[in-house]
């Protein structure tokens, strides 16, 4: 099956404006994510951006990027526009990789892709085990509750996604910013209006659940922090600069 990776990106994030172009080790966050996607080696990689500055940055660093409209409600709506513009009609799976998770493990991307090919599910994502109370309590970290406990041999359905958990749940995991869509399901998803649930919780995956699209979840090896706030950026910068 042919997979295409599209990374949605925009400068106007409410909590940390301009974050895709913040630099770590001399390279922008968006270009770090692009390089991780390339490393996964599962198909062509494009950034879909609403800002010319992002397109220029990605191209300057050897990547491919496409300019999209600035009135999308979610990253998934943006990647669909990019897919249509790119005219890749032979793609069967489209991976939506969030542009603010530069610590995503490329092996986890490969694992999600393999799960989607082997099980022929409609829509898949990744989650990691939560090992500390802070993660449960952090509203910037999205949690997913699954039908069965996760291990590397399973790909169970997600029951719900939320930012806030009232109490610890053994089947609650840290949801990672990545989705893999069967192309037909992606078309279906973007045809639905934003659901109230999606708007209230600021979680686009709830639009799928609210319209009876199943989301299956694979267990990730690592639990990367996304860049939502200045503190997240400083923490990730420290980790990545130390590693290098």
N, C-alpha and C positions, 0 to 999 in steps of 0.2 A: 504494500500500500504506500502511496506517495504522501509524505507529510510536509507541510509548509509551516515554518515558525514565524509568527508575526508578533512584534513587541509594540504594544500601544504606548505612546508617550506624549506628555504635554507639560508645558512650563507652569501652568496656572493651578498647581495643587494648593488647596486652601491652607493646609497646615505648614507646608514648607515650599513656598513658591520657588521656582527655578531649580528644583532638586535634580532633574535629569542631567543638568550640566555641572553640578557640583563635582569637583575633582578629587580623586583618590589616586595617589601614586602618579599624578600627572595626566590621568585619563578620566573622562567624565563617567558618571554612574551608568548612563545609558550605553556607553561604549563597552564598559565592563560586562554588562548583561549581554550585549550583542556577542562578545567574544566567548562567553560561556555557552551561548546557544550554538555557536559555530563548532565549539569543542564537542558538543553532543553528537554532531555529525549524523543527524537523522533526516536532513533535508535543507532546502534553501532557507535563508534567514533574512527578514526585512524588519525595519523599524517603521511603524506607521505613526507619524507625528502631526500635530496641529500647528507646529511652529517651525518656520524656516530655519531658525538657529539650531534646532535639534537635528534636522535633516543635514545641515552643513557639517555639524560636529561629527555625526556618524560617518558621513562620506569622507571627511578629512582623515578619519581614523581607519579608512579602508573598508567600511561597511556599506550596506545598501539601505536606503531609506526612501520613503514616499510621503508626500505631503497630503494630509486629509483635511476634511472640514473641521471647523472648531465648534460645531454645535451637537456633538454626540453626547448621549446620556451615560455611556459606559465605554470601557475599553473594548468590549466585545462588538459594540456597534461600530467602533473605529476600525477594528481588524477586518470586519466584513466589507467596509468600503474599500480598504486596501486590497483585499482579495479580488474584488470586482475590477478595480483599476489595474491590478497586475495581470488579470486575464489568465490566471493559472487554473484552467478548467480541468486539468488532469489531477489536481490535488484531491485526495480523499479524506485526509485528516488535516485539521488546522490547529496548531498549538498556539495558544494565547499566553505568552510569557510576560509577566508584569515587569515593567521597566525599572522598578525600584527594589529589586532583590538581587544585588550583585554577588551575594554569597551563595546563590542557588548552586547545588551540586549537579554537574553535567550528567553524572550517572543516574540521578533521580529523573532527569528529563528523559533519558533513554528508557528507563524503567516504565515511566508512564506511557511512552509511545508503544513499547512492547505489549503492555497490558491492553491497550486499546486495539492493537492489531490482532492479538491472540483471542480476545473475548468478543470483539466486534460490538462493543457497547456504544451508546450514543454520545456520552460526554463523560470525561474522566478528569480527576484532579489528584493532588497529593496532600498528604498530611503527615505530621511528625508527632512523636510521643511528647507529652508535656511532663517535664521532670521537676518543675518548681512552681510554687504557689504564686509567684510574681506574674508568671505567664497567664495563669488562670484569671488573675485580677486586672491585667492590662487590657483596657478596652480597645487599644490600637491593634491588638493581636486577635485575629479572627479564629474562632473555634468551629470545628465541625463535629457533629455527633453521628456516629456510624451505626448501621444495623447490627454489625458483628464487630468484635474486637479486631484490630488490624494486626496482620503479620505479613511477611513478605510473600506468602503464597495466596493471599486473599485480595479481592477487589470488590468489597461490599458497597452497598448503596449508602449514600449520605441521607440522614433523616432530617437534619436541620443545620443551619449555620447561624452563628450569633457572635456578638462582640462581648457580651456580658453573660457570665454563668453564675447563677445564684449559689450553686454548690458544686463541688468537684464530682465529676462523672467519669467512671472508668472507661467509657467509650467516647470521651471527648478528646479531640486531638487539635494540634496547632495546624490550621489550614494554611497552605502555602499558595503564593500568588501565581498559579499556573492552571490552565484548562486545556484539554484536548478535545476538540469537537469533530464529530463526523460532519462533513460539509453540509449534508441535508439538514441536520439538526441545527447547525449554525444559522442557516437560512430561516429556519422555523423560529429560532430564538429571537432574531432581530425583527421578526414580523410582529412580535408581541409588544404591547405598550408596557412601559415600566409599571411594575406592580406596586401597590401601596407598601407592602412588606419590604420591597427593594428600596424604595425611597426613604422609608422610616429608618431602616438599619444601615443604609448606604452600602448595600451588598448586592451586586448585580446577579450573583448565582441564585438568589431567592426568586428571581424572575423565572428561572428554569423550573425550580421546584413548584412554584405557584401555577405553572402551566403543564404540570405532569410530565416534565422531562426528567428522567432519572440521572443522577450524578453518581458515578462510582469513584471510590477513593482507594488509591494505592499508598502503601506506607513508604515514606521517604527515609533515607539514611540519616540525613541531617536536618536541623531545624533552624534555617537562616532567619536573621532579623531583617524585616523590610525597613526601608527608610521612610518613616512617616513624620518624624520630628527632628529638630536640630540635635537632640540627645542621641537618637538612633544613628544619625549621620556620623556624629563624633565617635560612637561606639564601633560602627562598622569600619570607619577610617582607621581607627586604632588597630583593629584585628587585621585588616588587609595590609596596612603598612608594616605591621609586625611580621606577618607571613612572608613579605617580600624582602 
